[in-house]
């Protein structure tokens, strides 16, 4: 998304548009994938030779739940998008694409959950506990370290 600096009116300019989801370049990511276009509503202003851009940016992404591994869709947004584009070299246009991409990537959840109450997977049998309880006994010792309990040191 490029803006011609010479075409920005003195009072500023409102921009509302979208970019293709491929801009996020999530093709090799193991947790996230593109879900829809990147929507943005911005206000662009030229102040003392610096282009100031503020507004909001959002998109839908598909993510893998960190607890149960199910794929789900979620909306990611940065409602406080703010960037300034000042260059020592005189340019006639600025490209907002990388700034919008960065805002979305920085807003991705670090621990994506399909829902707050996700119960995850049984550590013994791997059943998704959101679908109901499994056949494992709740009194059984559970966990990857249980074999160490039988060691006599």
N, CA, C and O atoms as a GROMACS GRO file, in nm:
protein
  612
    1UNK      N    1   0.085  -0.117   0.000
    1UNK     CA    2   0.000   0.000   0.000
    1UNK      C    3   0.089   0.123   0.000
    1UNK      O    4   0.150   0.156   0.102
    2UNK      N    5   0.097   0.188  -0.113
    2UNK     CA    6   0.183   0.305  -0.125
    2UNK      C    7   0.100   0.433  -0.123
    2UNK      O    8  -0.010   0.438  -0.177
    3UNK      N    9   0.155   0.535  -0.060
    3UNK     CA   10   0.090   0.666  -0.052
    3UNK      C   11   0.179   0.768  -0.121
    3UNK      O   12   0.299   0.777  -0.093
    4UNK      N   13   0.121   0.844  -0.210
    4UNK     CA   14   0.192   0.954  -0.275
    4UNK      C   15   0.192   1.073  -0.179
    4UNK      O   16   0.086   1.127  -0.147
    5UNK      N   17   0.309   1.113  -0.134
    5UNK     CA   18   0.320   1.220  -0.035
    5UNK      C   19   0.265   1.351  -0.089
    5UNK      O   20   0.201   1.426  -0.016
    6UNK      N   21   0.290   1.379  -0.215
    6UNK     CA   22   0.244   1.505  -0.274
    6UNK      C   23   0.092   1.513  -0.285
    6UNK      O   24   0.037   1.621  -0.305
    7UNK      N   25   0.023   1.401  -0.271
    7UNK     CA   26  -0.122   1.400  -0.284
    7UNK      C   27  -0.194   1.401  -0.149
    7UNK      O   28  -0.317   1.397  -0.145
    8UNK      N   29  -0.118   1.408  -0.038
    8UNK     CA   30  -0.181   1.415   0.093
    8UNK      C   31  -0.228   1.557   0.116
    8UNK      O   32  -0.147   1.650   0.117
    9UNK      N   33  -0.359   1.578   0.134
    9UNK     CA   34  -0.409   1.713   0.158
    9UNK      C   35  -0.356   1.771   0.289
    9UNK      O   36  -0.316   1.697   0.379
   10UNK      N   37  -0.356   1.901   0.300
   10UNK     CA   38  -0.304   1.969   0.419
   10UNK      C   39  -0.376   1.926   0.546
   10UNK      O   40  -0.313   1.916   0.652
   11UNK      N   41  -0.506   1.899   0.538
   11UNK     CA   42  -0.584   1.858   0.655
   11UNK      C   43  -0.571   1.709   0.684
   11UNK      O   44  -0.627   1.662   0.783
   12UNK      N   45  -0.500   1.635   0.602
   12UNK     CA   46  -0.484   1.491   0.621
   12UNK      C   47  -0.581   1.413   0.533
   12UNK      O   48  -0.660   1.471   0.459
   13UNK      N   49  -0.572   1.284   0.543
   13UNK     CA   50  -0.652   1.198   0.455
   13UNK      C   51  -0.687   1.068   0.527
   13UNK      O   52  -0.603   1.007   0.592
   14UNK      N   53  -0.813   1.028   0.513
   14UNK     CA   54  -0.857   0.900   0.567
   14UNK      C   55  -0.842   0.794   0.459
   14UNK      O   56  -0.877   0.815   0.343
   15UNK      N   57  -0.789   0.678   0.499
   15UNK     CA   58  -0.774   0.566   0.408
   15UNK      C   59  -0.841   0.444   0.469
   15UNK      O   60  -0.823   0.415   0.587
   16UNK      N   61  -0.918   0.374   0.389
   16UNK     CA   62  -0.979   0.248   0.432
   16UNK      C   63  -0.971   0.153   0.315
   16UNK      O   64  -1.024   0.180   0.207
   17UNK      N   65  -0.904   0.040   0.337
   17UNK     CA   66  -0.884  -0.054   0.229
   17UNK      C   67  -0.842  -0.187   0.288
   17UNK      O   68  -0.851  -0.207   0.410
   18UNK      N   69  -0.796  -0.277   0.205
   18UNK     CA   70  -0.744  -0.404   0.253
   18UNK      C   71  -0.628  -0.450   0.166
   18UNK      O   72  -0.615  -0.412   0.049
   19UNK      N   73  -0.545  -0.532   0.227
   19UNK     CA   74  -0.431  -0.593   0.159
   19UNK      C   75  -0.455  -0.743   0.154
   19UNK      O   76  -0.526  -0.797   0.239
   20UNK      N   77  -0.399  -0.812   0.055
   20UNK     CA   78  -0.416  -0.958   0.051
   20UNK      C   79  -0.347  -1.025   0.169
   20UNK      O   80  -0.244  -0.976   0.218
   21UNK      N   81  -0.402  -1.135   0.215
   21UNK     CA   82  -0.348  -1.208   0.330
   21UNK      C   83  -0.206  -1.257   0.306
   21UNK      O   84  -0.131  -1.275   0.402
   22UNK      N   85  -0.169  -1.278   0.182
   22UNK     CA   86  -0.036  -1.329   0.150
   22UNK      C   87   0.075  -1.234   0.194
   22UNK      O   88   0.190  -1.276   0.206
   23UNK      N   89   0.041  -1.108   0.219
   23UNK     CA   90   0.139  -1.009   0.266
   23UNK      C   91   0.201  -1.056   0.398
   23UNK      O   92   0.317  -1.025   0.426
   24UNK      N   93   0.126  -1.130   0.480
   24UNK     CA   94   0.177  -1.177   0.609
   24UNK      C   95   0.289  -1.280   0.595
   24UNK      O   96   0.370  -1.295   0.685
   25UNK      N   97   0.293  -1.349   0.482
   25UNK     CA   98   0.398  -1.447   0.454
   25UNK      C   99   0.410  -1.550   0.567
   25UNK      O  100   0.517  -1.569   0.624
   26UNK      N  101   0.298  -1.617   0.596
   26UNK     CA  102   0.294  -1.717   0.701
   26UNK      C  103   0.304  -1.859   0.647
   26UNK      O  104   0.274  -1.955   0.719
   27UNK      N  105   0.344  -1.875   0.522
   27UNK     CA  106   0.344  -2.005   0.456
   27UNK      C  107   0.423  -2.111   0.532
   27UNK      O  108   0.380  -2.226   0.537
   28UNK      N  109   0.537  -2.077   0.591
   28UNK     CA  110   0.618  -2.175   0.661
   28UNK      C  111   0.593  -2.183   0.810
   28UNK      O  112   0.660  -2.260   0.880
   29UNK      N  113   0.498  -2.106   0.861
   29UNK     CA  114   0.472  -2.104   1.005
   29UNK      C  115   0.398  -2.230   1.048
   29UNK      O  116   0.308  -2.276   0.978
   30UNK      N  117   0.435  -2.287   1.163
   30UNK     CA  118   0.374  -2.410   1.211
   30UNK      C  119   0.246  -2.387   1.291
   30UNK      O  120   0.167  -2.480   1.307
   31UNK      N  121   0.225  -2.267   1.341
   31UNK     CA  122   0.110  -2.239   1.427
   31UNK      C  123   0.003  -2.156   1.357
   31UNK      O  124  -0.116  -2.180   1.376
   32UNK      N  125   0.044  -2.058   1.276
   32UNK     CA  126  -0.050  -1.965   1.215
   32UNK      C  127  -0.050  -1.978   1.063
   32UNK      O  128   0.051  -2.013   1.002
   33UNK      N  129  -0.167  -1.949   1.004
   33UNK     CA  130  -0.178  -1.939   0.858
   33UNK      C  131  -0.277  -1.827   0.825
   33UNK      O  132  -0.360  -1.789   0.908
   34UNK      N  133  -0.268  -1.777   0.704
   34UNK     CA  134  -0.356  -1.667   0.663
   34UNK      C  135  -0.500  -1.712   0.663
   34UNK      O  136  -0.531  -1.826   0.627
   35UNK      N  137  -0.588  -1.624   0.705
   35UNK     CA  138  -0.730  -1.656   0.709
   35UNK      C  139  -0.815  -1.562   0.627
   35UNK      O  140  -0.924  -1.599   0.584
   36UNK      N  141  -0.767  -1.441   0.604
   36UNK     CA  142  -0.844  -1.343   0.529
   36UNK      C  143  -0.761  -1.220   0.503
   36UNK      O  144  -0.649  -1.209   0.552
   37UNK      N  145  -0.816  -1.126   0.428
   37UNK     CA  146  -0.739  -1.005   0.396
   37UNK      C  147  -0.714  -0.919   0.520
   37UNK      O  148  -0.783  -0.930   0.621
   38UNK      N  149  -0.613  -0.833   0.508
   38UNK     CA  150  -0.579  -0.739   0.615
   38UNK      C  151  -0.659  -0.612   0.592
   38UNK      O  152  -0.641  -0.544   0.490
   39UNK      N  153  -0.748  -0.579   0.685
   39UNK     CA  154  -0.830  -0.458   0.675
   39UNK      C  155  -0.762  -0.345   0.752
   39UNK      O  156  -0.705  -0.368   0.858
   40UNK      N  157  -0.768  -0.225   0.698
   40UNK     CA  158  -0.713  -0.112   0.772
   40UNK      C  159  -0.797   0.013   0.752
   40UNK      O  160  -0.853   0.037   0.645
   41UNK      N  161  -0.803   0.092   0.859
   41UNK     CA  162  -0.865   0.225   0.859
   41UNK      C  163  -0.760   0.318   0.916
   41UNK      O  164  -0.725   0.308   1.034
   42UNK      N  165  -0.709   0.407   0.834
   42UNK     CA  166  -0.598   0.491   0.872
   42UNK      C  167  -0.627   0.637   0.847
   42UNK      O  168  -0.710   0.673   0.764
   43UNK      N  169  -0.557   0.721   0.921
   43UNK     CA  170  -0.558   0.865   0.897
   43UNK      C  171  -0.413   0.904   0.871
   43UNK      O  172  -0.326   0.880   0.955
   44UNK      N  173  -0.388   0.963   0.756
   44UNK     CA  174  -0.253   1.000   0.713
   44UNK      C  175  -0.241   1.151   0.713
   44UNK      O  176  -0.329   1.221   0.664
   45UNK      N  177  -0.131   1.200   0.770
   45UNK     CA  178  -0.108   1.343   0.781
   45UNK      C  179   0.039   1.372   0.752
   45UNK      O  180   0.126   1.293   0.786
   46UNK      N  181   0.065   1.486   0.690
   46UNK     CA  182   0.201   1.531   0.666
   46UNK      C  183   0.231   1.643   0.764
   46UNK      O  184   0.169   1.749   0.758
   47UNK      N  185   0.328   1.619   0.854
   47UNK     CA  186   0.362   1.716   0.958
   47UNK      C  187   0.512   1.743   0.950
   47UNK      O  188   0.593   1.654   0.977
   48UNK      N  189   0.550   1.864   0.913
   48UNK     CA  190   0.690   1.904   0.903
   48UNK      C  191   0.775   1.804   0.823
   48UNK      O  192   0.886   1.768   0.864
   49UNK      N  193   0.723   1.761   0.711
   49UNK     CA  194   0.797   1.670   0.624
   49UNK      C  195   0.794   1.525   0.666
   49UNK      O  196   0.856   1.440   0.601
   50UNK      N  197   0.722   1.493   0.773
   50UNK     CA  198   0.710   1.356   0.821
   50UNK      C  199   0.568   1.307   0.798
   50UNK      O  200   0.472   1.376   0.831
   51UNK      N  201   0.556   1.189   0.742
   51UNK     CA  202   0.424   1.130   0.721
   51UNK      C  203   0.386   1.054   0.848
   51UNK      O  204   0.455   0.961   0.888
   52UNK      N  205   0.277   1.096   0.911
   52UNK     CA  206   0.225   1.032   1.032
   52UNK      C  207   0.103   0.950   0.993
   52UNK      O  208   0.010   1.001   0.930
   53UNK      N  209   0.104   0.823   1.030
   53UNK     CA  210  -0.006   0.733   0.998
   53UNK      C  211  -0.057   0.672   1.127
   53UNK      O  212   0.021   0.615   1.204
   54UNK      N  213  -0.186   0.683   1.152
   54UNK     CA  214  -0.246   0.623   1.272
   54UNK      C  215  -0.382   0.566   1.236
   54UNK      O  216  -0.447   0.609   1.141
   55UNK      N  217  -0.424   0.468   1.315
   55UNK     CA  218  -0.552   0.405   1.289
   55UNK      C  219  -0.557   0.264   1.344
   55UNK      O  220  -0.500   0.234   1.449
   56UNK      N  221  -0.626   0.177   1.271
   56UNK     CA  222  -0.640   0.038   1.315
   56UNK      C  223  -0.617  -0.056   1.197
   56UNK      O  224  -0.641  -0.021   1.081
   57UNK      N  225  -0.571  -0.175   1.231
   57UNK     CA  226  -0.546  -0.279   1.131
   57UNK      C  227  -0.591  -0.412   1.192
   57UNK      O  228  -0.568  -0.437   1.310
   58UNK      N  229  -0.657  -0.496   1.112
   58UNK     CA  230  -0.705  -0.624   1.163
   58UNK      C  231  -0.711  -0.726   1.051
   58UNK      O  232  -0.716  -0.692   0.932
   59UNK      N  233  -0.711  -0.851   1.091
   59UNK     CA  234  -0.725  -0.961   0.996
   59UNK      C  235  -0.771  -1.085   1.072
   59UNK      O  236  -0.768  -1.088   1.195
   60UNK      N  237  -0.812  -1.185   0.998
   60UNK     CA  238  -0.846  -1.314   1.054
   60UNK      C  239  -0.733  -1.410   1.020
   60UNK      O  240  -0.689  -1.417   0.905
   61UNK      N  241  -0.687  -1.483   1.119
   61UNK     CA  242  -0.585  -1.584   1.097
   61UNK      C  243  -0.636  -1.718   1.148
   61UNK      O  244  -0.724  -1.725   1.235
   62UNK      N  245  -0.579  -1.824   1.094
   62UNK     CA  246  -0.607  -1.958   1.143
   62UNK      C  247  -0.489  -1.997   1.232
   62UNK      O  248  -0.374  -1.974   1.196
   63UNK      N  249  -0.519  -2.056   1.346
   63UNK     CA  250  -0.414  -2.090   1.443
   63UNK      C  251  -0.436  -2.231   1.495
   63UNK      O  252  -0.546  -2.285   1.488
   64UNK      N  253  -0.329  -2.290   1.547
   64UNK     CA  254  -0.336  -2.420   1.611
   64UNK      C  255  -0.337  -2.397   1.761
   64UNK      O  256  -0.247  -2.332   1.815
   65UNK      N  257  -0.437  -2.451   1.829
   65UNK     CA  258  -0.451  -2.433   1.973
   65UNK      C  259  -0.329  -2.493   2.045
   65UNK      O  260  -0.285  -2.603   2.013
   66UNK      N  261  -0.276  -2.419   2.141
   66UNK     CA  262  -0.159  -2.462   2.215
   66UNK      C  263  -0.190  -2.574   2.313
   66UNK      O  264  -0.098  -2.641   2.361
   67UNK      N  265  -0.317  -2.598   2.344
   67UNK     CA  266  -0.354  -2.704   2.440
   67UNK      C  267  -0.406  -2.830   2.371
   67UNK      O  268  -0.369  -2.941   2.409
   68UNK      N  269  -0.492  -2.813   2.271
   68UNK     CA  270  -0.556  -2.931   2.212
   68UNK      C  271  -0.517  -2.956   2.066
   68UNK      O  272  -0.557  -3.056   2.008
   69UNK      N  273  -0.440  -2.866   2.007
   69UNK     CA  274  -0.389  -2.878   1.870
   69UNK      C  275  -0.495  -2.864   1.761
   69UNK      O  276  -0.465  -2.889   1.644
   70UNK      N  277  -0.616  -2.826   1.796
   70UNK     CA  278  -0.719  -2.806   1.695
   70UNK      C  279  -0.694  -2.673   1.622
   70UNK      O  280  -0.642  -2.578   1.680
   71UNK      N  281  -0.732  -2.669   1.495
   71UNK     CA  282  -0.719  -2.548   1.415
   71UNK      C  283  -0.845  -2.464   1.436
   71UNK      O  284  -0.956  -2.517   1.430
   72UNK      N  285  -0.828  -2.335   1.459
   72UNK     CA  286  -0.941  -2.245   1.479
   72UNK      C  287  -0.909  -2.110   1.415
   72UNK      O  288  -0.793  -2.080   1.386
   73UNK      N  289  -1.011  -2.029   1.394
   73UNK     CA  290  -0.993  -1.894   1.339
   73UNK      C  291  -1.007  -1.791   1.449
   73UNK      O  292  -1.089  -1.806   1.539
   74UNK      N  293  -0.929  -1.686   1.440
   74UNK     CA  294  -0.937  -1.578   1.537
   74UNK      C  295  -0.905  -1.446   1.468
   74UNK      O  296  -0.835  -1.443   1.367
   75UNK      N  297  -0.957  -1.338   1.523
   75UNK     CA  298  -0.930  -1.205   1.469
   75UNK      C  299  -0.814  -1.144   1.546
   75UNK      O  300  -0.811  -1.146   1.669
   76UNK      N  301  -0.721  -1.090   1.472
   76UNK     CA  302  -0.604  -1.023   1.530
   76UNK      C  303  -0.613  -0.877   1.490
   76UNK      O  304  -0.635  -0.846   1.373
   77UNK      N  305  -0.597  -0.786   1.588
   77UNK     CA  306  -0.609  -0.643   1.556
   77UNK      C  307  -0.510  -0.560   1.636
   77UNK      O  308  -0.470  -0.594   1.747
   78UNK      N  309  -0.474  -0.450   1.574
   78UNK     CA  310  -0.395  -0.346   1.641
   78UNK      C  311  -0.474  -0.217   1.624
   78UNK      O  312  -0.469  -0.154   1.519
   79UNK      N  313  -0.549  -0.180   1.728
   79UNK     CA  314  -0.633  -0.061   1.718
   79UNK      C  315  -0.556   0.067   1.748
   79UNK      O  316  -0.610   0.177   1.739
   80UNK      N  317  -0.430   0.053   1.785
   80UNK     CA  318  -0.347   0.170   1.814
   80UNK      C  319  -0.231   0.183   1.717
   80UNK      O  320  -0.122   0.224   1.755
   81UNK      N  321  -0.255   0.148   1.592
   81UNK     CA  322  -0.149   0.155   1.490
   81UNK      C  323  -0.100   0.300   1.478
   81UNK      O  324  -0.179   0.392   1.459
   82UNK      N  325   0.031   0.319   1.489
   82UNK     CA  326   0.091   0.451   1.478
   82UNK      C  327   0.232   0.437   1.423
   82UNK      O  328   0.316   0.369   1.482
   83UNK      N  329   0.257   0.499   1.311
   83UNK     CA  330   0.391   0.496   1.249
   83UNK      C  331   0.422   0.633   1.194
   83UNK      O  332   0.333   0.708   1.152
   84UNK      N  333   0.550   0.665   1.194
   84UNK     CA  334   0.592   0.786   1.124
   84UNK      C  335   0.694   0.745   1.020
   84UNK      O  336   0.778   0.658   1.043
   85UNK      N  337   0.686   0.807   0.907
   85UNK     CA  338   0.774   0.778   0.795
   85UNK      C  339   0.849   0.907   0.761
   85UNK      O  340   0.798   0.994   0.691
   86UNK      N  341   0.970   0.914   0.812
   86UNK     CA  342   1.054   1.029   0.779
   86UNK      C  343   1.182   0.973   0.719
   86UNK      O  344   1.243   0.882   0.775
   87UNK      N  345   1.221   1.026   0.609
   87UNK     CA  346   1.339   0.980   0.538
   87UNK      C  347   1.429   1.098   0.510
   87UNK      O  348   1.382   1.204   0.469
   88UNK      N  349   1.560   1.080   0.531
   88UNK     CA  350   1.654   1.187   0.500
   88UNK      C  351   1.658   1.217   0.352
   88UNK      O  352   1.690   1.329   0.311
   89UNK      N  353   1.624   1.118   0.272
   89UNK     CA  354   1.624   1.134   0.127
   89UNK      C  355   1.482   1.175   0.085
   89UNK      O  356   1.384   1.118   0.132
   90UNK      N  357   1.475   1.272  -0.002
   90UNK     CA  358   1.344   1.315  -0.051
   90UNK      C  359   1.280   1.203  -0.132
   90UNK      O  360   1.336   1.159  -0.232
   91UNK      N  361   1.164   1.159  -0.089
   91UNK     CA  362   1.089   1.057  -0.162
   91UNK      C  363   0.949   1.112  -0.186
   91UNK      O  364   0.901   1.199  -0.113
   92UNK      N  365   0.885   1.060  -0.288
   92UNK     CA  366   0.752   1.106  -0.320
   92UNK      C  367   0.644   1.009  -0.274
   92UNK      O  368   0.525   1.040  -0.282
   93UNK      N  369   0.685   0.891  -0.224
   93UNK     CA  370   0.586   0.796  -0.177
   93UNK      C  371   0.642   0.714  -0.062
   93UNK      O  372   0.763   0.695  -0.049
   94UNK      N  373   0.551   0.665   0.022
   94UNK     CA  374   0.588   0.575   0.130
   94UNK      C  375   0.504   0.448   0.116
   94UNK      O  376   0.388   0.453   0.076
   95UNK      N  377   0.564   0.337   0.151
   95UNK     CA  378   0.495   0.209   0.144
   95UNK      C  379   0.457   0.166   0.285
   95UNK      O  380   0.544   0.146   0.369
   96UNK      N  381   0.328   0.153   0.310
   96UNK     CA  382   0.276   0.118   0.442
   96UNK      C  383   0.270  -0.033   0.464
   96UNK      O  384   0.245  -0.078   0.576
   97UNK      N  385   0.292  -0.110   0.360
   97UNK     CA  386   0.271  -0.255   0.366
   97UNK      C  387   0.349  -0.321   0.480
   97UNK      O  388   0.291  -0.396   0.558
   98UNK      N  389   0.478  -0.294   0.490
   98UNK     CA  390   0.560  -0.359   0.592
   98UNK      C  391   0.517  -0.318   0.733
   98UNK      O  392   0.519  -0.401   0.823
   99UNK      N  393   0.480  -0.194   0.752
   99UNK     CA  394   0.432  -0.150   0.883
   99UNK      C  395   0.302  -0.218   0.922
   99UNK      O  396   0.285  -0.255   1.038
  100UNK      N  397   0.210  -0.235   0.827
  100UNK     CA  398   0.084  -0.303   0.855
  100UNK      C  399   0.109  -0.451   0.885
  100UNK      O  400   0.048  -0.507   0.976
  101UNK      N  401   0.197  -0.513   0.808
  101UNK     CA  402   0.233  -0.653   0.830
  101UNK      C  403   0.293  -0.671   0.970
  101UNK      O  404   0.256  -0.762   1.043
  102UNK      N  405   0.385  -0.583   1.005
  102UNK     CA  406   0.451  -0.590   1.135
  102UNK      C  407   0.350  -0.575   1.249
  102UNK      O  408   0.360  -0.645   1.350
  103UNK      N  409   0.255  -0.485   1.234
  103UNK     CA  410   0.154  -0.463   1.338
  103UNK      C  411   0.073  -0.591   1.364
  103UNK      O  412   0.045  -0.624   1.479
  104UNK      N  413   0.037  -0.662   1.258
  104UNK     CA  414  -0.039  -0.787   1.273
  104UNK      C  415   0.049  -0.894   1.336
  104UNK      O  416   0.005  -0.962   1.429
  105UNK      N  417   0.170  -0.910   1.288
  105UNK     CA  418   0.258  -1.014   1.341
  105UNK      C  419   0.288  -0.993   1.489
  105UNK      O  420   0.295  -1.089   1.566
  106UNK      N  421   0.305  -0.868   1.530
  106UNK     CA  422   0.331  -0.840   1.671
  106UNK      C  423   0.206  -0.858   1.758
  106UNK      O  424   0.217  -0.870   1.880
  107UNK      N  425   0.089  -0.861   1.696
  107UNK     CA  426  -0.036  -0.878   1.771
  107UNK      C  427  -0.081  -1.024   1.779
  107UNK      O  428  -0.180  -1.054   1.846
  108UNK      N  429  -0.011  -1.114   1.711
  108UNK     CA  430  -0.047  -1.256   1.718
  108UNK      C  431  -0.031  -1.305   1.861
  108UNK      O  432   0.065  -1.268   1.928
  109UNK      N  433  -0.124  -1.387   1.910
  109UNK     CA  434  -0.113  -1.437   2.047
  109UNK      C  435   0.008  -1.530   2.062
  109UNK      O  436   0.038  -1.609   1.972
  110UNK      N  437   0.077  -1.521   2.175
  110UNK     CA  438   0.193  -1.606   2.200
  110UNK      C  439   0.151  -1.747   2.237
  110UNK      O  440   0.227  -1.841   2.215
  111UNK      N  441   0.032  -1.764   2.293
  111UNK     CA  442  -0.019  -1.891   2.339
  111UNK      C  443  -0.164  -1.902   2.289
  111UNK      O  444  -0.257  -1.884   2.367
  112UNK      N  445  -0.183  -1.930   2.158
  112UNK     CA  446  -0.319  -1.928   2.103
  112UNK      C  447  -0.406  -2.041   2.160
  112UNK      O  448  -0.364  -2.157   2.164
  113UNK      N  449  -0.525  -2.005   2.203
  113UNK     CA  450  -0.620  -2.102   2.256
  113UNK      C  451  -0.749  -2.096   2.176
  113UNK      O  452  -0.796  -1.988   2.141
  114UNK      N  453  -0.806  -2.212   2.146
  114UNK     CA  454  -0.932  -2.217   2.072
  114UNK      C  455  -1.044  -2.154   2.155
  114UNK      O  456  -1.136  -2.094   2.099
  115UNK      N  457  -1.037  -2.166   2.287
  115UNK     CA  458  -1.124  -2.094   2.380
  115UNK      C  459  -1.059  -2.097   2.517
  115UNK      O  460  -0.975  -2.183   2.544
  116UNK      N  461  -1.096  -2.005   2.601
  116UNK     CA  462  -1.032  -1.991   2.733
  116UNK      C  463  -1.048  -2.116   2.819
  116UNK      O  464  -0.962  -2.145   2.902
  117UNK      N  465  -1.156  -2.190   2.800
  117UNK     CA  466  -1.181  -2.309   2.880
  117UNK      C  467  -1.129  -2.438   2.817
  117UNK      O  468  -1.170  -2.546   2.858
  118UNK      N  469  -1.041  -2.428   2.719
  118UNK     CA  470  -0.988  -2.547   2.651
  118UNK      C  471  -0.923  -2.640   2.754
  118UNK      O  472  -0.840  -2.597   2.834
  119UNK      N  473  -0.962  -2.768   2.749
  119UNK     CA  474  -0.911  -2.866   2.846
  119UNK      C  475  -0.785  -2.937   2.797
  119UNK      O  476  -0.719  -3.006   2.875
  120UNK      N  477  -0.752  -2.921   2.670
  120UNK     CA  478  -0.630  -2.981   2.617
  120UNK      C  479  -0.643  -3.130   2.587
  120UNK      O  480  -0.753  -3.180   2.566
  121UNK      N  481  -0.530  -3.198   2.585
  121UNK     CA  482  -0.524  -3.341   2.554
  121UNK      C  483  -0.487  -3.420   2.679
  121UNK      O  484  -0.414  -3.370   2.765
  122UNK      N  485  -0.536  -3.542   2.689
  122UNK     CA  486  -0.496  -3.631   2.798
  122UNK      C  487  -0.349  -3.664   2.779
  122UNK      O  488  -0.307  -3.703   2.670
  123UNK      N  489  -0.270  -3.649   2.885
  123UNK     CA  490  -0.127  -3.675   2.873
  123UNK      C  491  -0.096  -3.824   2.861
  123UNK      O  492   0.014  -3.862   2.821
  124UNK      N  493  -0.192  -3.908   2.894
  124UNK     CA  494  -0.170  -4.053   2.887
  124UNK      C  495  -0.211  -4.108   2.751
  124UNK      O  496  -0.133  -4.178   2.686
  125UNK      N  497  -0.332  -4.078   2.706
  125UNK     CA  498  -0.381  -4.140   2.582
  125UNK      C  499  -0.389  -4.043   2.464
  125UNK      O  500  -0.401  -4.086   2.350
  126UNK      N  501  -0.384  -3.912   2.490
  126UNK     CA  502  -0.386  -3.814   2.382
  126UNK      C  503  -0.524  -3.772   2.336
  126UNK      O  504  -0.536  -3.697   2.239
  127UNK      N  505  -0.631  -3.820   2.402
  127UNK     CA  506  -0.767  -3.784   2.363
  127UNK      C  507  -0.792  -3.635   2.391
  127UNK      O  508  -0.747  -3.581   2.492
  128UNK      N  509  -0.863  -3.571   2.301
  128UNK     CA  510  -0.902  -3.432   2.320
  128UNK      C  511  -1.008  -3.427   2.430
  128UNK      O  512  -1.118  -3.477   2.412
  129UNK      N  513  -0.975  -3.368   2.543
  129UNK     CA  514  -1.065  -3.365   2.658
  129UNK      C  515  -1.182  -3.270   2.640
  129UNK      O  516  -1.275  -3.272   2.720
  130UNK      N  517  -1.179  -3.187   2.535
  130UNK     CA  518  -1.294  -3.101   2.504
  130UNK      C  519  -1.409  -3.184   2.449
  130UNK      O  520  -1.524  -3.140   2.454
  131UNK      N  521  -1.380  -3.303   2.396
  131UNK     CA  522  -1.482  -3.392   2.340
  131UNK      C  523  -1.541  -3.484   2.445
  131UNK      O  524  -1.631  -3.562   2.414
  132UNK      N  525  -1.492  -3.478   2.567
  132UNK     CA  526  -1.539  -3.564   2.675
  132UNK      C  527  -1.420  -3.629   2.744
  132UNK      O  528  -1.306  -3.618   2.699
  133UNK      N  529  -1.450  -3.696   2.855
  133UNK     CA  530  -1.341  -3.758   2.930
  133UNK      C  531  -1.294  -3.884   2.858
  133UNK      O  532  -1.365  -3.942   2.776
  134UNK      N  533  -1.172  -3.924   2.891
  134UNK     CA  534  -1.115  -4.043   2.829
  134UNK      C  535  -1.130  -4.162   2.925
  134UNK      O  536  -1.186  -4.146   3.034
  135UNK      N  537  -1.080  -4.277   2.888
  135UNK     CA  538  -1.090  -4.397   2.971
  135UNK      C  539  -0.979  -4.409   3.073
  135UNK      O  540  -0.978  -4.504   3.151
  136UNK      N  541  -0.888  -4.317   3.075
  136UNK     CA  542  -0.778  -4.323   3.172
  136UNK      C  543  -0.833  -4.297   3.312
  136UNK      O  544  -0.922  -4.214   3.330
  137UNK      N  545  -0.780  -4.368   3.409
  137UNK     CA  546  -0.824  -4.347   3.547
  137UNK      C  547  -0.766  -4.218   3.600
  137UNK      O  548  -0.647  -4.192   3.584
  138UNK      N  549  -0.850  -4.139   3.662
  138UNK     CA  550  -0.803  -4.010   3.713
  138UNK      C  551  -0.706  -4.026   3.830
  138UNK      O  552  -0.627  -3.936   3.857
  139UNK      N  553  -0.710  -4.139   3.900
  139UNK     CA  554  -0.620  -4.162   4.012
  139UNK      C  555  -0.483  -4.210   3.968
  139UNK      O  556  -0.389  -4.210   4.047
  140UNK      N  557  -0.470  -4.252   3.841
  140UNK     CA  558  -0.340  -4.298   3.790
  140UNK      C  559  -0.241  -4.184   3.793
  140UNK      O  560  -0.276  -4.068   3.775
  141UNK      N  561  -0.114  -4.222   3.816
  141UNK     CA  562  -0.009  -4.123   3.801
  141UNK      C  563   0.000  -4.090   3.654
  141UNK      O  564  -0.006  -4.178   3.568
  142UNK      N  565   0.013  -3.964   3.625
  142UNK     CA  566   0.016  -3.923   3.486
  142UNK      C  567   0.140  -3.838   3.461
  142UNK      O  568   0.186  -3.766   3.550
  143UNK      N  569   0.191  -3.848   3.345
  143UNK     CA  570   0.302  -3.763   3.308
  143UNK      C  571   0.418  -3.841   3.251
  143UNK      O  572   0.429  -3.963   3.268
  144UNK      N  573   0.503  -3.769   3.184
  144UNK     CA  574   0.617  -3.830   3.117
  144UNK      C  575   0.724  -3.875   3.215
  144UNK      O  576   0.811  -3.954   3.178
  145UNK      N  577   0.720  -3.827   3.338
  145UNK     CA  578   0.825  -3.857   3.436
  145UNK      C  579   0.789  -3.970   3.532
  145UNK      O  580   0.866  -4.000   3.622
  146UNK      N  581   0.674  -4.034   3.514
  146UNK     CA  582   0.628  -4.135   3.612
  146UNK      C  583   0.724  -4.254   3.622
  146UNK      O  584   0.729  -4.317   3.728
  147UNK      N  585   0.799  -4.287   3.518
  147UNK     CA  586   0.895  -4.399   3.526
  147UNK      C  587   1.005  -4.371   3.627
  147UNK      O  588   1.063  -4.465   3.682
  148UNK      N  589   1.033  -4.247   3.653
  148UNK     CA  590   1.137  -4.211   3.749
  148UNK      C  591   1.093  -4.238   3.893
  148UNK      O  592   1.178  -4.252   3.981
  149UNK      N  593   0.963  -4.247   3.918
  149UNK     CA  594   0.912  -4.273   4.051
  149UNK      C  595   0.954  -4.410   4.103
  149UNK      O  596   0.963  -4.429   4.224
  150UNK      N  597   0.980  -4.505   4.015
  150UNK     CA  598   1.015  -4.640   4.058
  150UNK      C  599   1.165  -4.658   4.080
  150UNK      O  600   1.207  -4.767   4.120
  151UNK      N  601   1.245  -4.558   4.054
  151UNK     CA  602   1.389  -4.568   4.076
  151UNK      C  603   1.423  -4.558   4.224
  151UNK      O  604   1.369  -4.475   4.297
  152UNK      N  605   1.513  -4.644   4.267
  152UNK     CA  606   1.563  -4.639   4.404
  152UNK      C  607   1.702  -4.581   4.399
  152UNK      O  608   1.794  -4.646   4.350
  153UNK      N  609   1.718  -4.461   4.448
  153UNK     CA  610   1.847  -4.396   4.446
  153UNK      C  611   1.906  -4.388   4.584
  153UNK      O  612   2.016  -4.336   4.602
   0.00000   0.00000   0.00000
